[in-house]
Amino acid sequence: MMHDQDYDLTMDGVPVQEEDIEAACRSLKAIAHPLRLKIMCVLEKHEMTVQEIVDHVGTSQSNVSQHLTIMREKGLLHSRKDSNRVFYRISENRASLLQACSSLR
């Protein structure tokens, strides 16, 4: 039963704001697809080209590209273009989300 009291939300002793919780929920929804979670896992250590991601997750380039676009629009990934190749990496502000999720193993 909830009471009308103010509760301090903390994670490891650090205050957590309501908007941070909402942002984390949006991020979790965005990776709540098996292929997107796979992509996040393969990008955990370093950036990769689209083709490298395709090689690791084992599906078509068009399928991977669709999911990469969604994840980039949600702020989970950053991309950079080098000549005719596009590299993807996990957004710095989302790396801590991945670390928090990895502690659930």
C-alpha contacts under 8 A as a table, 3 or more apart, distances in Angstrom:
res1	aa1	res2	aa2	distance
8	D	15	P	7.12
8	D	16	V	8.00
9	L	15	P	5.78
9	L	16	V	5.32
9	L	17	Q	7.20
10	T	13	G	5.31
10	T	14	V	5.05
10	T	15	P	4.32
10	T	16	V	5.15
11	M	14	V	5.25
11	M	15	P	6.58
11	M	16	V	6.65
16	V	20	D	6.54
16	V	21	I	7.31
17	Q	20	D	5.21
17	Q	21	I	6.61
18	E	21	I	5.14
18	E	22	E	6.37
19	E	22	E	4.98
19	E	23	A	6.08
20	D	23	A	5.05
20	D	24	A	6.11
21	I	24	A	5.08
21	I	25	C	6.22
22	E	25	C	5.04
22	E	26	R	6.34
23	A	26	R	5.14
23	A	27	S	6.26
24	A	27	S	5.02
24	A	28	L	6.10
24	A	97	L	7.12
25	C	28	L	5.03
25	C	29	K	6.15
26	R	29	K	5.12
26	R	30	A	6.22
27	S	30	A	5.01
27	S	31	I	6.43
27	S	74	K	7.16
27	S	76	L	6.97
27	S	94	R	7.92
28	L	31	I	5.25
28	L	32	A	5.95
29	K	32	A	4.95
30	A	33	H	7.32
30	A	36	R	7.74
30	A	70	I	7.80
30	A	71	M	6.65
30	A	74	K	7.04
31	I	34	P	7.62
31	I	36	R	5.20
31	I	37	L	5.26
31	I	40	M	7.89
31	I	71	M	7.70
32	A	36	R	7.14
32	A	37	L	6.77
33	H	36	R	5.32
33	H	37	L	6.16
34	P	37	L	5.23
34	P	38	K	6.18
35	L	38	K	4.96
35	L	39	I	6.17
35	L	57	V	7.48
35	L	64	V	7.99
35	L	67	H	7.78
36	R	39	I	4.99
36	R	40	M	6.26
36	R	67	H	6.43
36	R	68	L	7.81
36	R	71	M	7.70
37	L	40	M	5.05
37	L	41	C	6.23
38	K	41	C	5.04
38	K	42	V	6.32
38	K	57	V	6.66
39	I	42	V	5.24
39	I	43	L	6.19
39	I	53	I	6.89
39	I	57	V	7.02
40	M	43	L	5.14
40	M	44	E	6.04
40	M	90	I	7.15
41	C	44	E	5.13
42	V	45	K	7.34
42	V	53	I	7.15
42	V	56	H	7.15
43	L	46	H	5.55
43	L	47	E	5.85
43	L	48	M	6.82
43	L	88	Y	7.70
43	L	89	R	5.99
43	L	90	I	6.42
44	E	89	R	7.97
44	E	90	I	6.94
46	H	89	R	6.51
47	E	87	F	6.19
47	E	88	Y	5.26
47	E	89	R	4.36
47	E	90	I	7.52
48	M	51	Q	7.99
48	M	52	E	5.87
48	M	53	I	6.40
48	M	87	F	5.20
48	M	88	Y	5.49
48	M	89	R	6.79
49	T	52	E	5.18
49	T	53	I	6.36
49	T	85	R	6.55
49	T	86	V	5.57
49	T	87	F	4.30
49	T	88	Y	6.21
50	V	53	I	5.13
50	V	54	V	6.19
50	V	61	Q	7.32
50	V	64	V	7.55
50	V	65	S	7.23
50	V	85	R	7.68
50	V	86	V	6.42
50	V	87	F	6.58
50	V	88	Y	7.31
51	Q	54	V	4.93
51	Q	55	D	6.15
51	Q	61	Q	7.03
52	E	55	D	5.06
52	E	56	H	6.35
53	I	56	H	5.14
53	I	57	V	6.18
53	I	64	V	7.69
54	V	57	V	5.38
54	V	58	G	5.70
54	V	59	T	6.01
54	V	60	S	6.58
54	V	61	Q	5.92
54	V	64	V	6.49
55	D	58	G	5.59
55	D	59	T	7.78
59	T	63	N	6.80
59	T	64	V	6.99
60	S	63	N	5.26
60	S	64	V	6.34
61	Q	64	V	5.10
61	Q	65	S	5.94
62	S	65	S	5.03
62	S	66	Q	6.20
63	N	66	Q	5.27
63	N	67	H	6.54
64	V	67	H	5.24
64	V	68	L	6.08
65	S	68	L	4.97
65	S	69	T	6.13
66	Q	69	T	5.27
66	Q	70	I	6.52
67	H	70	I	5.12
67	H	71	M	6.18
68	L	71	M	5.07
68	L	72	R	5.99
68	L	77	L	7.70
69	T	72	R	5.11
69	T	73	E	6.11
70	I	73	E	5.16
70	I	74	K	6.26
71	M	74	K	5.10
71	M	75	G	6.39
71	M	76	L	5.31
71	M	77	L	5.92
72	R	75	G	5.13
72	R	76	L	5.63
72	R	77	L	4.62
72	R	78	H	6.09
72	R	79	S	7.55
73	E	76	L	7.60
74	K	77	L	7.86
75	G	78	H	7.35
75	G	91	S	6.79
75	G	94	R	7.90
76	L	90	I	6.04
76	L	91	S	5.31
76	L	94	R	5.86
77	L	88	Y	6.50
77	L	89	R	5.57
77	L	90	I	4.50
77	L	91	S	4.68
78	H	88	Y	5.71
78	H	89	R	5.45
78	H	90	I	6.20
78	H	91	S	5.49
79	S	86	V	6.55
79	S	87	F	5.44
79	S	88	Y	4.47
79	S	89	R	6.48
80	R	86	V	5.66
80	R	87	F	5.31
80	R	88	Y	6.71
81	K	84	N	7.00
81	K	85	R	5.81
81	K	86	V	4.42
81	K	87	F	6.25
82	D	85	R	5.36
82	D	86	V	6.22
82	D	87	F	7.56
90	I	94	R	6.73
90	I	95	A	6.40
91	S	94	R	5.28
91	S	95	A	6.37
92	E	95	A	5.25
92	E	96	S	7.71
93	N	96	S	6.60
93	N	97	L	7.86
94	R	97	L	5.12
94	R	98	L	6.66
95	A	98	L	5.18
95	A	99	Q	6.38
96	S	99	Q	4.92
96	S	100	A	6.12
97	L	100	A	5.10
97	L	101	C	6.25
98	L	101	C	5.08
98	L	102	S	6.11
99	Q	102	S	5.06
99	Q	103	S	6.57
100	A	103	S	5.46
100	A	104	L	7.38
101	C	104	L	5.52
101	C	105	R	7.78
102	S	105	R	5.77
